[in-house]
């Protein structure tokens, strides 16, 4: 439990972070890459907030998400492929049975990773319980809300523009 508390403390301190530049990933090169800022707010009691700089490589099947502090240091790395899902933080490693389980443990809500990649590509793919607003994607902003089940979850992504 103290590990999660320390992770949340570090992530919360990253709330005003400037993202680090995309770095090369250890897996096979990907044609899809995004970087910017990500925040997840779970309106539970008490509310949970996570915000960090990020770089995202890959797709819903295989990829890597790096979370960065305000100073550009890597807070954590999430990696997934068809046979493995893991959270890496320094020398610590945690394995999960799915990205939904990993994101629920780390943010308080299972994030729709399949739909998120579609949304980043500009496709308004439905995801049960979620509503995505892609109207400002051309300006680098994406907002998605999980309406059901409660509590309300708000996912905000602000992409760096080239």
C-alpha positions as CSV (number, residue, x, y, z in Angstrom):
1,X,0.0,0.0,0.0
2,X,2.9,2.4,0.8
3,X,4.2,1.8,-2.8
4,X,0.9,3.1,-4.3
5,X,0.9,6.0,-1.9
6,X,4.4,7.0,-3.0
7,X,3.5,6.6,-6.7
8,X,0.5,8.8,-6.2
9,X,2.6,11.4,-4.4
10,X,5.1,11.5,-7.2
11,X,2.4,11.6,-9.9
12,X,0.5,14.4,-8.1
13,X,3.8,16.4,-7.8
14,X,4.0,16.1,-11.6
15,X,0.7,18.1,-12.1
16,X,2.5,21.1,-13.6
17,X,5.0,19.0,-15.6
18,X,6.5,19.9,-18.9
19,X,6.8,16.6,-20.9
20,X,10.1,15.2,-21.8
21,X,10.8,14.6,-25.5
22,X,9.8,11.3,-27.0
23,X,12.6,8.8,-26.5
24,X,13.2,5.6,-28.4
25,X,11.4,2.7,-26.9
26,X,12.9,-0.7,-26.2
27,X,10.3,-2.6,-28.2
28,X,10.1,-2.7,-32.0
29,X,9.7,0.7,-33.6
30,X,6.1,2.0,-33.8
31,X,4.6,4.2,-36.4
32,X,2.2,5.7,-33.9
33,X,3.6,8.1,-31.3
34,X,2.0,10.8,-29.1
35,X,3.4,13.0,-26.4
36,X,1.9,15.7,-24.2
37,X,0.1,15.8,-20.9
38,X,-2.5,13.4,-19.5
39,X,-4.8,13.7,-16.5
40,X,-7.4,11.5,-15.0
41,X,-9.9,12.7,-12.4
42,X,-12.1,10.2,-10.6
43,X,-14.9,12.0,-8.8
44,X,-15.0,9.5,-5.9
45,X,-15.0,10.2,-2.2
46,X,-12.3,11.3,-1.8
47,X,-11.6,12.4,-5.4
48,X,-8.6,10.9,-7.1
49,X,-6.4,12.9,-9.5
50,X,-3.4,11.9,-11.6
51,X,-1.6,14.2,-14.0
52,X,1.7,13.8,-15.8
53,X,3.7,14.4,-18.9
54,X,3.6,11.4,-21.2
55,X,4.9,9.8,-24.3
56,X,2.8,7.0,-25.9
57,X,4.1,4.6,-28.5
58,X,2.3,1.7,-30.2
59,X,-1.4,0.7,-30.2
60,X,-4.0,-1.1,-28.1
61,X,-2.3,-4.4,-28.8
62,X,1.3,-3.5,-28.0
63,X,2.8,-0.4,-26.7
64,X,4.5,1.7,-24.0
65,X,3.4,4.7,-22.0
66,X,6.0,6.7,-20.2
67,X,4.9,9.2,-17.4
68,X,7.2,12.1,-16.7
69,X,7.8,14.4,-13.7
70,X,8.1,18.2,-14.0
71,X,11.8,17.8,-14.4
72,X,11.4,15.3,-17.2
73,X,12.4,12.3,-15.3
74,X,10.5,9.1,-15.9
75,X,8.0,8.4,-13.1
76,X,6.8,5.1,-14.4
77,X,6.6,3.1,-17.6
78,X,3.6,1.0,-18.6
79,X,4.2,-1.7,-21.2
80,X,1.8,-4.1,-22.7
81,X,1.7,-6.8,-25.5
82,X,-0.6,-9.8,-26.1
83,X,1.1,-11.8,-23.3
84,X,2.2,-9.3,-20.7
85,X,1.1,-6.1,-19.0
86,X,3.5,-4.4,-16.5
87,X,4.2,-1.2,-14.5
88,X,7.8,-0.3,-14.1
89,X,9.0,2.3,-11.6
90,X,12.8,2.4,-11.0
91,X,13.8,-1.1,-10.1
92,X,10.3,-2.1,-9.2
93,X,8.1,-4.1,-11.5
94,X,4.4,-5.1,-11.2
95,X,2.6,-7.4,-13.6
96,X,-1.1,-7.2,-14.3
97,X,-3.6,-9.4,-16.2
98,X,-4.7,-6.5,-18.4
99,X,-4.4,-2.8,-19.1
100,X,-7.8,-2.3,-17.7
101,X,-6.7,-3.8,-14.4
102,X,-3.4,-1.8,-14.4
103,X,-5.2,1.6,-15.1
104,X,-7.8,0.9,-12.5
105,X,-5.1,0.2,-9.9
106,X,-3.1,3.3,-10.8
107,X,-5.8,5.9,-11.5
108,X,-8.9,4.5,-9.8
109,X,-10.7,3.7,-13.0
110,X,-10.2,1.3,-15.9
111,X,-9.4,3.4,-18.9
112,X,-10.7,2.3,-22.4
113,X,-7.3,1.8,-24.0
114,X,-8.7,0.3,-27.2
115,X,-11.0,3.3,-27.7
116,X,-8.3,5.8,-26.5
117,X,-6.1,4.9,-29.4
118,X,-9.0,5.2,-31.8
119,X,-9.8,8.6,-30.3
120,X,-6.2,9.8,-30.7
121,X,-6.5,8.8,-34.4
122,X,-9.6,11.0,-34.7
123,X,-12.2,8.2,-34.8
124,X,-15.2,8.6,-32.5
125,X,-15.2,4.9,-31.6
126,X,-17.8,4.2,-28.9
127,X,-16.8,2.6,-25.6
128,X,-19.4,1.4,-23.1
129,X,-20.1,4.1,-20.5
130,X,-17.7,6.6,-22.1
131,X,-18.3,9.8,-24.1
132,X,-15.4,11.2,-26.1
133,X,-15.2,14.8,-27.2
134,X,-12.9,15.0,-30.3
135,X,-14.0,18.4,-31.4
136,X,-10.7,20.0,-30.4
137,X,-8.4,17.2,-31.5
138,X,-7.1,19.3,-34.3
139,X,-5.8,21.7,-31.6
140,X,-4.3,18.8,-29.7
141,X,-7.0,18.4,-27.0
142,X,-9.1,15.3,-26.2
143,X,-11.6,14.9,-23.4
144,X,-13.4,11.7,-22.5
145,X,-15.8,11.1,-19.7
146,X,-17.0,7.9,-18.2
147,X,-20.6,8.6,-17.3
148,X,-21.5,5.0,-16.2
149,X,-20.8,3.3,-13.9
150,X,-20.3,6.0,-11.2
151,X,-18.2,7.7,-10.2
152,X,-17.7,10.1,-13.0
153,X,-14.2,9.8,-14.6
154,X,-12.7,12.5,-16.7
155,X,-9.7,11.7,-19.0
156,X,-7.9,14.8,-20.5
157,X,-5.1,14.6,-23.0
158,X,-3.3,17.6,-24.3
159,X,-1.0,16.7,-27.2
160,X,2.1,18.6,-28.0
161,X,1.9,20.2,-31.4
162,X,4.7,19.7,-33.8
